[in-house]
Amino acid sequence: MTRRRRGPDPARLALNCATVRRQWTLPQMIEGCLRHGIGGITPWRDQVAAVGLKQSAALIRDAGLAVAGLCRGGFFPAADQAGRDRAIRDNLAAIDEAATLGAGCLVLVVGGLPPGSKDLAGAREQVAEGIATVLPHARASGVPLAIEPLHPMQCAERACINTLDQALDVCDRVGPGVGVAVDVYHVWWDPNLGRALARAGEERLLGYHLCDWLVPTRDLLNDRGMMGDGVVDLPSIRGQMEANGYAGWAEVEIFSDHWWSQDPDHVLATMKARYLSVC
Ligand code: ZN
């Protein structure tokens, strides 16, 4: 089935719950999505845990929302075996939670360097091994794993997978059941983006995260922009996603001290309006 459109499809808009996490609880976010006609939601595990897993699943289902994804698994590298084993157990639990929620994927922020380590190649190897270890459980649970490459500025602390190609190399290595989450904030600068999206193909394009890159960026983590306020060519990236078969959610994920200080209904109204006008 093809779902080609000339502009953003309002029925594919999803809220990543990081966007209003300081203002609202998960139940309030669900209500907010209903008020603003947003059909998909991607909760974070701590937000789900605060309500209870079964209760969260019931609230989202009763609201008629789709769970675009669950944030997040990953953080595989650790200084010792006990730490690596802990990470595996945590990822297996995240897979179970994603299955209970009926999530479209489990987003993996893979982790960076273990404390005190300078062994970047070793950390990247631990990531590939960690994903391979939990993959059979993900497949059996029907939960696709979505590797999210992060901007290289977050390589040490959050994710030592920093380009789509690097993520796809891991996908190639471990086999089916793993794809990528394409977050414009992390990949917009990549000169190989177009080729990497084509390489990923429909099967492995599991998520599409929207925000914008502000100039200047004042904080490496919490100064993402609302779509249209920065320099990312959002229609171009959406077009390339769709040209390669992506027909999934357009998920707005904005980590921003500014937007976290705003009325959350204003944030949702703005993100919907901008999605329709500039994405
Ligand atoms: Zn993202």
Residues whose N, C-alpha, C, O or C-beta is under 5 A from the ligand:
A	BS01	ZN	D183 H209 E253
